[in-house]
């Protein structure tokens, strides 16, 4: 899981590189700022159902995957940052099709001994700051919200992510 989170963070770094200015909220999440870098000696799981490909080199240029191929046949250009990631796996970014920027507590916690909802009532907490970061850490690079308790907050989060003012999946 640690490796998946690392690779998701590295993907975020690649995507964030395309933006020229990074806000103080985004900069700590960008671990690689080279225009071209290579994830070398990684396992590539492409998501098609094909077998994983071992010992691959993934070339990322200007925030986009330029090529994937065997590490043994890869030629390193002089201006390329080489990251040896033996033992790590790379997967495509996940697309979240049913996501929310809120969290509700379990009803069993909120229902009293009488079987009725206790005070203060059903609790739903908006989490527009942490939810996008958590989705991204789990590998979700694109998401779609499917219900909101604060629709204008969701729209503001989208605008902030698009403007590179906060980290989070594109949506």
Helices and strands as residue ranges (DSSP letters): H 2-17, H 24-27, E 36-45, E 53-61, E 64-70, G 71-73, E 81-84, E 89-91, E 94-99, E 102-104, H 107-110, E 124-126, H 130-137, E 140-145, H 151-162
